[in-house]
Amino acid sequence: MTDKRIVLCTAGSEDEARKIGRHLVEQRLAACVNIVPRIESIYRWQEKVESSTEWLLLIKTTVDRFAAVRDAIRELHSYEVPECIAISIEDGSADYLGWIDQSVK
């Protein structure tokens, strides 16, 4: 297991996804943010089943930076309860994992 994380976050528009992604990388909270366009999300919100088009952010960071990533998402996001889920990266290319380290320092 590594100390690297992939954080999942959805956004309600491309502009919002880009704003969050750019901020995270500029502030060295993430090494990279991939934006997957136009996914369809089906979810329960306020006792109703809803669906909407969203943009998925795949955020590469470290366990040490996760709290700051979570806080930045909360601050920048338009949703009342934005998605912010960290998934552990078990293993990976040593060069890529090293690049993540260098990018978030």
C-alpha positions in Angstrom: 0.0 0.0 0.0 1.1 3.5 -0.7 0.3 6.9 0.8 -1.2 8.0 -2.5 -5.0 8.6 -3.0 -7.4 9.0 -5.8 -10.2 11.3 -4.7 -13.6 11.2 -6.5 -15.7 14.3 -6.8 -18.6 15.2 -9.1 -19.4 18.7 -10.3 -22.6 20.1 -11.8 -20.9 21.8 -14.7 -17.8 21.7 -16.8 -16.8 25.2 -15.5 -17.1 24.2 -11.9 -15.1 21.0 -12.5 -12.3 23.0 -14.2 -12.4 25.6 -11.4 -12.0 23.0 -8.7 -9.4 21.0 -10.7 -7.2 24.0 -11.5 -7.3 25.3 -7.9 -6.2 21.9 -6.6 -3.3 21.7 -8.9 -2.3 25.4 -8.6 -2.3 25.1 -4.8 -0.2 21.8 -5.0 -3.0 19.9 -3.3 -3.2 17.5 -6.3 -0.6 16.3 -8.9 -3.3 15.9 -11.5 -7.0 16.1 -11.9 -8.7 14.3 -14.8 -12.2 15.5 -15.7 -14.5 12.9 -17.2 -17.3 14.7 -19.0 -21.0 14.3 -18.9 -21.7 11.3 -16.7 -25.2 10.5 -15.7 -25.8 10.3 -12.0 -28.8 8.8 -10.3 -29.1 9.4 -6.6 -31.4 10.0 -3.7 -31.6 13.6 -2.4 -34.2 14.9 0.1 -36.2 11.7 -0.1 -36.6 11.8 -3.9 -34.7 9.8 -6.6 -33.0 12.3 -8.9 -30.8 12.2 -11.9 -28.5 14.8 -13.5 -25.6 15.2 -15.8 -22.3 15.7 -13.9 -18.6 15.9 -14.5 -16.4 13.4 -12.6 -13.0 14.6 -11.2 -10.3 12.0 -10.6 -7.9 13.8 -8.2 -4.4 12.3 -7.6 -3.0 13.3 -4.2 -1.4 11.9 -1.0 -2.9 11.0 2.3 -1.2 14.0 3.9 -2.9 16.4 1.5 -6.4 14.8 1.5 -7.8 17.0 4.3 -6.8 20.1 2.4 -8.3 18.7 -0.8 -11.6 18.0 1.0 -11.7 21.5 2.5 -11.0 23.1 -0.8 -13.7 21.1 -2.5 -16.2 22.1 0.3 -15.2 25.8 -0.2 -15.3 25.9 -4.0 -18.3 23.6 -4.7 -21.8 24.7 -5.4 -23.4 21.5 -3.9 -24.7 21.5 -0.4 -23.0 18.0 0.1 -20.3 17.6 -2.5 -18.9 14.1 -3.2 -15.4 13.7 -1.8 -14.3 10.1 -1.5 -10.7 8.9 -1.2 -9.6 5.6 -2.6 -6.2 4.1 -1.6 -3.7 3.4 -4.4 -2.3 0.0 -3.5 0.6 0.1 -5.9 1.8 1.8 -9.1 4.7 2.8 -11.2 7.5 4.1 -9.0 8.1 7.0 -11.4 4.5 8.0 -11.4 4.1 7.7 -7.6 7.3 9.8 -7.2 5.9 12.4 -9.5 2.8 12.7 -7.3 5.0 13.3 -4.3 7.0 16.0 -6.1 3.9 17.7 -7.4 2.1 18.1 -4.1 5.1 19.4 -2.0 
